[in-house]
Amino acid sequence: MSGFSLSDLEAIVAERAKASPDESWTAKLFAAGQAKAAKKLGEEAIETVIAAIADDRENLTYEAADLLYHLLVVLKIADIPLEQVLAELQRRTSQSGLKEKASRQGA
């Protein structure tokens, strides 16, 4: 198991966002704005689903990596730190998934 984490990737995204769009895909996404980054995130989500349905483990791994990367780009553009998302996940795991989902139905 590697020592690489989503926090590491978040830091890399933040650093690469400062580069020239001519030199960095991340910077290019930032320059294009949230709509472009979110569209790319959606494309990666669809590709991940297709790989999962096809039971293509190798491609699912590749697409899941793309999905996580593009999610972190979208979060960074929105100025939402990964820690905030993790805190929300922690809050949700304090109860069963069914109870948590039901609590959102009334919201």
Secondary structure, 3 states (H helix, E strand, C coil): CCCCCHHHHHHHHHHHCCCCCCCCHHHHHHHHCHHHHHHHHHHHHHHHHHHHHCCCHHHHHHHHHHHHHHHHHHHHHCCCCHHHHHHHHHHHCCCCHHHHHHHHHCC
